Amino acid sequence: MNFEFDNENAENTLTKKTSRRQVVITGAIAGLTTAFGLPLLAEKADAQSSWKANDIKVLNNALYYEHQAIWAYGFAAGKLTNTDVGKAVLALALRNQDDHKKHRDVLAGAVSSLGGKPVKAEPQYDVSSYIKKGEGNVDSDVNIAKLALALEIDAAIAYTLEVAKLKTPKFMTVGASIGTTESAHAAAIRATFRALGVNIEIVPAAFVSVANRDAWVLKV
């Protein structure tokens, strides 16, 4: 009997068995990946879509009010007188309006970067609720400034509340920065009143919030 060991045939057989085993194992792993991976990927995609939709909504809400502020300053500017008071209010209004335009551009860019459609500016906005509450008017330079103050205060409060709803850290930072600027606008308007001889505190409270809103606005 011939007991010679055929190394070459044995190696070939072992290689074929190993290859088949690898195919089976690889197939099993692929099957598990398909079974467990796709639902996870789908959940991740759904979650991502959800937070994007959330941030688009919050950012578009903020963009709406930036459009409103830009319109309000432009509308009021045409009603200011050529007196010293009117000129002082106009100069401040134009500076504030320029900031709002920058805010508008940043917010519109943020919405677009998330795949959303930035809300468009409307031809005009309704500020009658402020006038009815005696928080400003368009019948005099002083009252126009008071109206601008009320709008800026509400913008600052809105940013404080809305920023917390954002899911994207960089947009939270942007929103917080804009909200801070709105508070600065309010303080600048109150400083203008102070410079014109009205005895008021420029920063009347430690916070800008719903709870102390009345400390900031000036009634007609």
Phi, psi and omega per residue, in radians:
M1 nan 2.514 -3.092
N2 -1.731 1.967 -3.129
F3 -1.741 0.327 -3.139
E4 -1.151 2.383 -3.090
F5 -1.657 2.126 -3.112
D6 -1.527 1.621 -3.100
N7 -1.043 -0.720 -3.052
E8 -1.131 -0.773 3.141
N9 -1.174 -0.652 -3.133
A10 -1.142 -0.742 3.138
E11 -1.129 -0.703 3.133
N12 -1.122 -0.729 3.136
T13 -1.120 -0.764 -3.135
L14 -1.120 -0.697 3.135
T15 -1.103 -0.740 3.137
K16 -1.123 -0.736 3.140
K17 -1.130 -0.736 3.121
T18 -1.102 -0.733 -3.138
S19 -1.094 -0.752 3.123
R20 -1.115 -0.668 -3.139
R21 -1.138 -0.704 3.121
Q22 -1.131 -0.678 3.116
V23 -1.099 -0.757 -3.136
V24 -1.120 -0.809 -3.127
I25 -1.119 -0.790 3.133
T26 -1.059 -0.715 3.104
G27 -1.117 -0.679 3.136
A28 -1.147 -0.765 3.122
I29 -1.089 -0.752 3.124
A30 -1.082 -0.681 3.119
G31 -1.113 -0.731 3.122
L32 -1.145 -0.694 3.122
T33 -1.083 -0.727 3.121
T34 -1.158 -0.718 -3.082
A35 -1.198 -0.720 -3.058
F36 -1.800 -0.498 -3.054
G37 -1.300 -0.745 -3.083
L38 -1.096 -0.772 3.072
P39 -1.051 -0.666 3.128
L40 -1.146 -0.728 3.112
L41 -1.130 -0.672 3.134
A42 -1.151 -0.727 3.110
E43 -1.103 -0.718 3.130
K44 -1.110 -0.731 3.141
A45 -1.137 -0.711 3.115
D46 -1.112 -0.739 3.139
A47 -1.104 -0.741 3.140
Q48 -1.115 -0.732 3.116
S49 -1.104 -0.642 -3.121
S50 -1.155 -0.819 -3.110
W51 -1.250 -0.506 3.073
K52 -1.155 -0.783 3.121
A53 -1.078 -0.680 3.113
N54 -1.086 -0.861 -3.091
D55 -1.186 -0.618 3.094
I56 -1.074 -0.758 -3.139
K57 -1.111 -0.825 -3.126
V58 -1.102 -0.795 -3.113
L59 -1.160 -0.649 3.114
N60 -1.207 -0.588 3.044
N61 -1.070 -0.771 3.119
A62 -1.132 -0.703 -3.141
L63 -1.099 -0.656 3.104
Y64 -0.996 -0.798 -3.098
Y65 -1.287 -0.450 3.027
E66 -1.196 -0.721 3.058
H67 -1.035 -0.743 -3.137
Q68 -1.081 -0.773 -3.122
A69 -1.119 -0.738 3.118
I70 -1.062 -0.783 3.123
W71 -1.107 -0.805 -3.070
A72 -1.041 -0.779 3.128
Y73 -1.149 -0.691 3.118
G74 -1.165 -0.718 3.131
F75 -1.120 -0.801 -3.093
A76 -1.217 -0.589 -3.099
A77 -0.996 -0.635 -3.126
G78 -1.269 -0.185 -3.117
K79 -1.849 -0.058 3.127
L80 -1.317 2.591 3.129
T81 -1.470 3.043 3.141
N82 -1.656 0.360 3.120
T83 -1.410 3.036 3.110
D84 -1.062 -0.704 3.112
V85 -1.132 -0.806 3.139
G86 -1.059 -0.712 3.133
K87 -1.157 -0.688 3.135
A88 -1.135 -0.748 3.135
V89 -1.181 -0.696 3.134
L90 -1.098 -0.778 -3.132
A91 -1.036 -0.773 3.132
L92 -1.187 -0.698 -3.131
A93 -1.065 -0.742 -3.128
L94 -1.173 -0.632 3.098
R95 -1.159 -0.795 3.137
N96 -1.130 -0.722 3.138
Q97 -1.066 -0.670 3.125
D98 -1.091 -0.687 3.075
D99 -1.090 -0.746 -3.131
H100 -1.108 -0.602 3.087
K101 -1.146 -0.686 3.085
K102 -1.150 -0.716 3.092
H103 -1.058 -0.765 3.121
R104 -0.973 -0.827 -3.088
D105 -1.138 -0.709 3.137
V106 -1.167 -0.775 -3.130
L107 -1.144 -0.731 3.107
A108 -1.074 -0.711 3.103
G109 -1.131 -0.659 3.134
A110 -1.144 -0.769 3.119
V111 -1.066 -0.783 3.140
S112 -1.109 -0.662 -3.121
S113 -1.135 -0.386 3.111
L114 -1.619 0.045 3.137
G115 1.529 0.199 -3.136
G116 -1.654 3.032 3.114
K117 -1.914 1.993 -3.128
P118 -1.037 2.371 3.116
V119 -1.143 2.440 -3.099
K120 -1.526 2.710 3.084
A121 -1.237 2.506 3.096
E122 -1.593 2.772 -3.132
P123 -1.049 -0.618 3.110
Q124 -2.732 2.854 -3.099
Y125 -2.242 2.683 -3.090
D126 -1.654 2.002 3.090
V127 -1.993 0.319 -3.075
S128 -1.121 -0.486 -3.133
S129 -1.106 -0.615 3.103
Y130 -1.196 -0.743 -3.132
I131 -1.125 -0.713 3.129
K132 -1.116 -0.579 -3.139
K133 -1.474 -0.012 3.138
G134 1.286 0.507 -3.126
E135 -1.826 0.599 3.128
G136 2.280 2.992 3.119
N137 -2.874 -3.130 3.106
V138 -2.065 0.398 -3.085
D139 -1.715 -0.034 3.096
S140 -2.822 2.826 3.137
D141 -1.040 -0.797 -3.115
V142 -1.096 -0.783 -3.117
N143 -1.211 -0.547 3.053
I144 -1.110 -0.727 3.105
A145 -1.120 -0.655 3.110
K146 -1.163 -0.664 3.095
L147 -1.119 -0.766 3.113
A148 -1.073 -0.678 3.122
L149 -1.074 -0.815 -3.136
A150 -1.080 -0.711 3.127
L151 -1.129 -0.728 -3.136
E152 -1.172 -0.689 3.105
I153 -1.077 -0.807 -3.137
D154 -1.149 -0.588 3.088
A155 -1.140 -0.766 3.124
A156 -1.082 -0.752 3.127
I157 -1.132 -0.744 -3.124
A158 -1.063 -0.763 3.129
Y159 -1.111 -0.683 3.115
T160 -1.026 -0.722 -3.103
L161 -1.367 -0.696 -3.031
E162 -1.358 -0.581 -3.114
V163 -1.011 -0.619 -3.128
A164 -1.134 -0.316 -3.117
K165 -1.525 -0.235 -3.121
L166 -1.256 2.613 -3.140
K167 -1.820 -0.355 -3.084
T168 -1.647 2.031 -3.080
P169 -0.915 -0.763 -3.084
K170 -1.150 -0.549 3.108
F171 -1.345 -0.507 3.040
M172 -1.094 -0.717 3.126
T173 -1.127 -0.763 3.115
V174 -1.068 -0.809 -3.127
G175 -1.088 -0.729 3.131
A176 -1.128 -0.682 3.132
S177 -1.133 -0.735 3.121
I178 -1.146 -0.733 3.119
G179 -1.040 -0.667 3.096
T180 -1.105 -0.702 3.121
T181 -1.145 -0.657 3.110
E182 -1.084 -0.696 3.084
S183 -1.103 -0.684 3.118
A184 -1.128 -0.653 3.083
H185 -1.057 -0.775 3.136
A186 -1.071 -0.767 3.133
A187 -1.132 -0.652 3.134
A188 -1.139 -0.670 3.105
I189 -1.146 -0.761 3.111
R190 -1.135 -0.593 3.094
A191 -1.147 -0.616 3.101
T192 -1.132 -0.731 3.065
F193 -1.056 -0.731 3.135
R194 -1.091 -0.729 3.134
A195 -1.159 -0.477 3.137
L196 -1.495 0.060 3.053
G197 1.805 0.049 3.112
V198 -1.455 2.169 -3.057
N199 -1.448 1.464 3.118
I200 -2.336 2.776 3.046
E201 -1.360 2.413 3.124
I202 -1.208 -0.735 3.061
V203 -2.062 1.673 -3.002
P204 -1.419 -0.160 -3.110
A205 -2.622 2.771 -3.102
A206 -1.310 -0.309 -3.124
F207 -2.348 2.736 2.991
V208 -1.940 1.816 -3.051
S209 -2.661 3.014 3.115
V210 -1.048 -0.650 -3.070
A211 -1.125 -0.593 -3.106
N212 -2.080 0.442 3.132
R213 -0.988 -0.722 -3.094
D214 -1.087 -0.410 3.126
A215 -1.269 -0.390 -3.070
W216 -1.639 -0.712 -3.069
V217 -1.301 2.743 3.106
L218 -2.086 2.168 -3.110
K219 -1.360 2.658 3.093
V220 -1.204 nan nan
